[in-house]
Amino acid sequence: MAQSARHSTSAFHRPSASVPSAPTGERTVVRPKIVRPRTTDPEDLAVDRERRRGRGTISNMSGRYEPVARIAFDDGWQSLEELPPFATTVLIDSTRRIITRNESPDISFDRSINPYRGCEHGCVYCFARPTHAYLGLSPGLDFESKLFVKPDAPALLEKELSAPGYQPRTIAIGTNTDPYQPIERKFQVMRGILEVLERAGHPVGIVTKSALILRDLDILTRLAERNLVKVAISVTTLDAKLARVMEPRAATPMRRLEALRQLSAAGIPTSVMVAPVIPAINDPDIERILDAASVAGVRGAGYVLLRLPLEVRDLFVEWLKANFPDRTNHVMKLIRDMRGGKDYDSTFGARMTGAGPYAWLIGRRFENHCARLGLNKHKVPLSTSHFRPPRPNSEQLSLFG
């Protein structure tokens, strides 16, 4: 979701500032409001490995709005062993609107839907992590373990599509958190959304890292027959071990490529997203990913350079030091070289692709290899001619149909 996007109105609000008592084995540090301290040693905030098993981030640092920071420490009485693991919990998000609008010139859509808040895939680099701070939660481990579902999303969508004066344009889904993350198996919010869009004849673009999208192949195939859908699957590396470290609960690279193959074979327009490109970590894989995706039948490809807004920067550096200690300084130097000497540059036109020689080289490698493979040759916009506003159940049927 673009930074300029207006967030959907939600029943969740950030709790008022307070200084609660710390659980056993945690130290509470009071600090001024809206001040986020930077730690020089990630071990100060690191959560015990067993408590965060299967998670992407190393710590659960407080969000930027919180007046306190909690640091786990051993008090000599094995108190760390008493702390529970970060199990996935799901709460209801009683949002009142489901379509989020944006005016970003960097992206091709002006509206999107996010069926969930937080994402269990655990991608350490996820630029949506800072949104959990609005809920009084950590963009770290809380983001991937304390999730929020919007069960009313299909009904809200139907209502918004039927509003007087609504003009259809492609709705993007999966641009913030993944609509096919593991909890979708239980709640099926995304399938409900697709059912509404199919009935209304409304175009939709989907981005995911999950092979669970194949569950909805029946709806997607029917939408594709009317030029109402396109799907992009993110593949960050072909190395299964690296993928496990980068995105621990997402589908393996081979399962994502198989999903692309099946979607393409069903006649659904598909693209591969190499996103994000992390210098000196996964950028050597660019050409191999494009080769594999081309064999799977994709028509297009795109890439996004790593972004490190707000809390993501510290979480990413922690992750680098824990998993690539020999490359940490080199990776961060390359990132700053591509961001005008900063960790992050939010300037429109540059935030997705960066600037400088290394960013230019990545862009040329990507474009040249796409040209060799014949990717991105033809871009057909999705159709809006099939759109018919949903008719509420209570509405009287038209005399003339």
N, C-alpha and C positions, 0 to 999 in steps of 0.2 A: 504494500500500500504506500502511495506516495506520501512524503512528509507533509505536503500541503493538504492532504485529504482531511475532511471533517469527519470526526469519529461519530459512529452511530450513537444515538441517545440510548443510554443503558441504565438499568436499575442499580448498577454497581457504582459506588462512589468511593473515593479514597478515604479511609478512616481519618478522623481528626487526630492530630499529633498527640501522642502520649508516650510515657515511658513505662511500659509494662515490666513486670519482674521477669528476669531471665530464667529459662529452664535450667535444670541441673546440667552442669558441664558447659554452660555458655556464659560468656562475660558480656555485659551490656555496657556500651560506650555511648554516652550522651554527646550529641554534637549539634551545632546550629542547624536550623531548617534550611532546606534547599542547598545544602553543601554536601557534595559527595567526595569523601576523602579518597585519595589514590594510595594504594598500598605499594611499597617498594619490594615487598617480599610476598609472593602469592601464598606461601605456606602459612601466613598469618590468618588467611581466610579459608584455606582449603578444608573441605569436608572429608572425613575419613572415607577411604576408598570403598569399604564394604557398604557404607550407608548410601553411596551414590552409584553403586554397581549398575551398569547398563545405561547410565546417564551421560550426557555430553559435556556439561560444564564441570568445573572443579569446585566451585564455591557457590554460596547462596547469599552473596553480598546484598545489602539493603538497597532498595531503590532510591533514586535521587531525591524523592520527596520526604523520606523518612527522617525523623529527628534522632534516631538511635541506630547504632550498628552493633550486631551481635557476632562475636567471634568465639568459636568453639575452642576449648582448651582442656588439657588434662589436669584436673585438680589433685591428682594423686590417689583418688578413690575409684579409679576405673569408670568415672562418670560418663566418658564418651561411649562406653559400651551400652549404656542405658538409653541412648538416643535412638529413636526408630529410624529405619531406612526411609528413603524418599519414595514411598509408594504412590502410584497414580490415584488422585482423587478427582472427582468430577462434580461440579456444581452447576446449577441452572442460571443462565444469564437471561434475565427477563427484559431483553431489549425491546424498544417500542418501534424501531425502524430497522430495516435489514439492508437496504441499498445504501452504500457509502459513496459519496461523490468526491471527485478530485479535479483539480485544474492543472496538474503537472504537465509541462511540455515534454517531459522525458519519456512518457509512456503513451501507448496508443489507445488507451481506454479512459473514459471519464466516470465510470461507475464500477463498483465491485461489491462482492458479498463475501463475508467471512462467517461460516457456520460455527466456528469455534474460536475461543480465545486461548492462547497458549498452544503448544504443539509438542506431542510426546516423541516426535522423531529425535529431538535433542540436538539438532545442528548447532554447534557452538557459535557459528558466525551469523545466525539468523538476525536480520535487522529489525524484526518485529519484537524482539525480546524487551526493549525498553517500554513497550506498551503495558507490560504487567505492572510497572511502577504506578500507573494510574489507579490500580486496584489495591495499592498498599502492599504489593507482593514483590518478591525479588525477580529481576530479569534473569537470574541464574537458574538454580535448580527448581525454584518455584515455577518458572515458565514452562518447564517440561514435565512437571509432576502435578501441579495444581491447575487443572483445566476447567474451562467453562463451555457449556454446550448451549446452543440457541434452538431449543426444540420447536419454537413457534416460527422459525424462519420460513418454512413453506407457506404458512397462512399469511404471514406478514408480506411476503413477496407477492402473493396473489392480490392482496389488498393494494399494494403500491403500484402494481402493473395496471390495475383497473382504475387508478385515479384519473380524473378528468385532465386531459391535456398531456398525459404521459407520452413521450416520444421514444420509441425503441432504439437502442444502440447496444452494441455487444456488452454484456455483463461479464466481467472478469472474476473468476473464482480461483483462489489459491495463491493470490498475490501477496498475502500477508502470512496466514498460517495454512497448513495443508488441509484441504477439505476431506482427504482420504487417509488421515492419520488413524492409528489403530482403533480409537474409540468410535469411529464411524461404523465399524462392524456392528456395534450394538445400537447406536442411536439412529443411524441411517438418515441423518438430516440432509446430506448431500443428495441422496436419491430422491427424497421428497422435493427438494428444490428443482432437480432435473425434471421431475414429473410435472411441476407447475410450468416450467419453461417450455416443455414439449406441448402441453395443452394450449399455451398462449402463442406458440410459434415464435418464440423469442430467441435471438442468437446468444451464444455463450462461449467464452473461451476459458479453458481449464488448464491450470498448472499444478502438477503434483510430483511427488517422488515415490508414490505408492503403486504397487501392482493391484491394489484393491479396486482401482478404477475399472478393471475388467469385469467386476461384478455388474456394472451398469452398461455393459456392452450392448444390450438390447435397446435401451433408450438412446444411447449415443449413435448407434447405427441408424435409427429412424431419424434422428436429428440431422445426421450427415446427409441423408437422402434429400433433405430440403435445404442443404447448405446453411445449417444453423449451429454448427459446432466445430471447434478446432481444439486440439489437445497438445499441450507441451509437457514433456516429462524431463525433469532435471536429472542429469547424470554428471556428477562432479569428478569421477574417477572410475577406471576399470579395475583398480586394485581393491579387492574385497577387504583386505586388512585396513587400508587407509580409509575406506568408506566407513568401516565400523568405528574408527576413531573420530571421524568427522561428523557422522550422522548415525549414531548407534542404533536407533530403532526404526530407521527407514529401510525400505526394501533393498536387497543387494543390487549391485549394478547389473548383473545378468538378468535378474527378474524384471528390472526396469526396461532393459532392452527387449526382453520377450514381450512385455506389455506393449511397447512401441510396435513390435512386429505384428501382434494380433490386432491392434487398433488399425494399423495401416492396411492389413489384409481385409479388414471389414469395411474399408472405404472411408475411414475417418481421417481427415487431414491432420497430420502429426508433425511435431517439431521436437528437436532435442534442445534443451537449455544447458549450456555449460555454465552453471551459476552456483556459487560464485567462483571466479578464477582467483586463486590465492597464489601469489608469486612464490616460486621456489618450493611449493607444496604440491599443487595439482596442475599448474600450468604446463608441465611437460606432457600431460595426457590429452591436451586439446585435440591434436590430430587423430589420435587413436579413438577417442570418443566419437568424433565426427565420422570416421571410417565405419565403426560398428553401428552407429545409428543409420548411416546410409544403407548398409546391408539390411537393416531391419525395415527399410522402406520409408523413412521419414522424408518429408518434402522441404522442410526448413530447419534452420538452426539459429540460435542466438546465444549471447554470452553477457554476463554482468561481472564487472570487476568487484572484488571484495569491498564491502562498506563497513565501517566501524563507528556507527553513531552512538553517542551517549555511553551507557553501561557496556555495550558490546565490546568496546575497545579493551577495557580491563579484563573482561571475561576471556577474550581472545588471547591476550598476552599470557594470562594464567595457563590457558590450554597449550599454547606454544611452549612455554617453559616446562610444562609437565611431559609433553609428548615429543617435542623437537628442541631440546635444550641447546643443541649444537647449531641450530639454524635460527633461533629466535631473533637475534640482533640483525641478521641478514634479511630475514623476511620483513621485519618492521622497517628497515632502511628502504627496501624496495617499495613498500607501501607508501612511505613518506615521499619518496621520489616521484610517485605517481599521483600524489595529492598535494603538490606544491609545498612540500616540507611539513605538512600536517598529517595527523593520523587519519583525518577524515575531512573531506571537502564536500559540502552539500550543494554546491553551485549547480543549478540546472544546466544540462548540457555536458557536464563533466563528471557528475557523481556516479554514473553507470559505467563509464569507460575510462575515467582517469585522464591524466595528461603526462607529458614527458616521454623520453625515449623508450622506456620499458613498456609503458602503456601502449605506445604507438606500435611497438614490435608485436605485442599480443594481438592487437587489432588486425595488423596486416597478416599475421599467421592465420588467424581465424578466417578472415575474408578470403585469402588466397586458397585455403584448403576447401572452403565451401564452394568456391568457383570450380575447383578441380572435380568436385563430386557432383556438381550440378544442383547444389542446394540453393534455396531462396530465389530460384529463377522466376517462379510465378507465385504471386500473392493475390488470392481472390478474396475480396471482402465478404464477410458473412451477410446473409440476406436479412432484411427487415420486412420484406413484402408479405411474409406469412403471419405477421403479428396480428393477433386479435385479443383485445383486452379481456381478461378473465371475467366471467359473469358470476357474481356472488350467488350462492344457492338460493337466497331469498328473493332474487330479482325475478320479476315476471318475464316470461318468455316473450320475445318479440312476435307480433302477429305475422310478420312476413319472414321470420327466420333470420 
